[in-house]
Amino acid sequence: MGRRGYRRVDATTTAGSIADTPVQHVEVKRISRRPPCVTDLLPWAECLPESRAFVLEDGISIRALFELTPVGTEARTARFMAGLRDAIQTALTDAVPEREDSP
């Protein structure tokens, strides 16, 4: 067996059987890599903790970041889905107050 007991399933063998070739540690590390964090991809220059907002690179634009939790929607009724949509829309609308003194 390869390191940590990983074994490669070879597509040319019978479905579900284990091939004789061990998986290399490098291959396990490659497929286990985490994707880049979304905040690393955003053009923000500064975080404003008191307002929980981000100033973007242009120095004028301000953005907010939300953490979303998945909700099971499989086999849900159209009424449930419409209610869920409305709840999300209301939460996002109410979360960011409109202010005259803020861009």
Buried (B, 14 or more C-beta within 10 A) or exposed (E): EBEEEEEBEEEEEEEEEEEEEBBEEEEEEEEEEEEEEEEEEEEBEEEEEEEEBBBBEEEEEBEEEEEEEEEEEEEEEEEEEEEEEEEEEEEEEEEEEEEEEEE
